[in-house]
């Protein structure tokens, strides 16, 4: 089986259930070596889209391309897929069923065992390999499900809510594993409601609402490029910032001002900030001049409202 990473391209993907359109002509690309976050509220169409990519659901309209050509069943078998619902056998031992699943994906028993044991150790389950799945906490069951999607050295990763139920240490371990895969060119698409985590990990975002793509791009792009609002703290009263050309004083409170630099190119804004800093130093000193980066939640609410 060819496990060479390829770009995944979704073109006009649509899924209807009777008269209801769950996914409506969705377009986006998951590039090789990039981590793409799939963001949207409940019912936005994320899970349905992932299921169509993986062939679990049939496609009403549109297509999924693998390296520029239509994706085949063989291509889907080379993808590490983690569904939102756990597909584990509760009464079977952890390692035994993962090894079995690895063999179904084309690994030899020896290679499957080696991969499984390494992943379980890294995910903090090295001492639970002989336990049944049902004896594990929900968070540890999630780790087993993660191992199932990663153990084949996948050509791509499609992960539906992979961080759900994980503690902070497990989140960090999972993030490290994903970065190792993107470092070798693997495209990663994962959905999550944890916007701070998506912001921290992802190179690209796809924001979905009511079955349609509302925005795509890097976190910086979605915020509108370089920050325009800054926090300025002077050594003395900062009321004078209102007099600096090109600066809009959004709020001034004693030594502190929130300023907006809105006009011109990025070079023009840098020039205005330089003038602000120079004037502050001339007037007795500056304690702080720092950009105010809007949280991703703010961007999300804006594009989905």
Secondary structure, 3 states (H helix, E strand, C coil): CCCCCCCEEEEEEEEEECCEEEEEEEEEEECCCCEEEEECCCCCCHHHHHHHHCCCCCCCEEEEEECCEECCHHHHHCEEEECCCCCCCCCCEHHHHHHHHHHHCCCCHHHHHHHHHHHHHHCCCCCCCCCEHHHCCHHHHHHHHHHHHHCCCCCEEEEECCCCCCCHHHHHHHHHHHHHHHHCCCEEEEECCCHHHHHHHCCEEEEEECCEEEEEECHHHHCCCCCCEEEEEECCCCHHHHHCCCCEEEEEECCEEEEECCCCCHHHHHHHHHHHHHHHHHCCCEEEEEECCCCHHHHHHHHHC
